[in-house]
């Protein structure tokens, strides 16, 4: 008879095996879509990160925000990738600390953009849960916090938990902020039970197929000859940080699987071009 610990190990291995098989079965391949119209305009991936910076470390002693910065600067896919970080400027575990401010400065010095996620001393609080006056002051504080680090006023905001409504949107516009959502979420904000994502490849594969359909239907903007595809991760997530280089490869490999042409430079590597693409991706009010 197995001991309880042995049974737990067997169940875990079976779970991993089943998850892997399910993941593999859901991959779209060129053979699945060979009869569909071809995509004529290449895509370029625009990376964004939420909730940082983090001042914590993983089991290897690595800071996840810093480790992500290292990987997008040097990797086998494309060096010197630029991203936008939607930051929490007053988080007690991040931007509100001296270490957190140093990480924000490093992001700026490496040519990344800083957008506002939260500047509330209450932390990662939904903007829809704030009064109008509290939200307005929080946005003003965050804009000033970022300006002290970068020298410019950020014009981009992403609401915590992505909760917004007509009232919060109006306050964003009052503060000259463009709300940025996403085309693809890596779904790495929360990973339940095990600190691992079994379906990261199949999920991105399926999301890229949706992007393919949107491009064919002319639902996405073309900017300077490419279609910017905004992809969202969370830099405080230690699993994401430990697999960022793999994620970069997955994006380019699965684009090929869904017959989605990728630009010669698969990722943005110029700050000004990144900013211009984001302005074209800004949410347009439907209220």
Buried (B, 14 or more C-beta within 10 A) or exposed (E): EEEEEEEEEEEEEEEEEEBEEEBEEEBBEEEEBEEEEEBEEBBBBBBBBBBBBBBBEBEEEBBBBBBBBBBBBEBEBBEBBBBBBBBBBBBEBBBBBEBBBBBBBBBBEBBBBBBBBBBBEEBBBBBBBBEEEBBBBBBEBBBEBBEEBBEEEBBBBBBBBBEBEEBBBEBBEEBEBBBBBBBBBBBBBEBEEEEEBBBBBBBBBBBBBEBBBBBBEEEBEEBEEBBBBBBBBBBBBBBBBBBBBBBBBBBBBBBEBBBBBBBEBBBBBEBEBBBBBBBEBBBEEEE
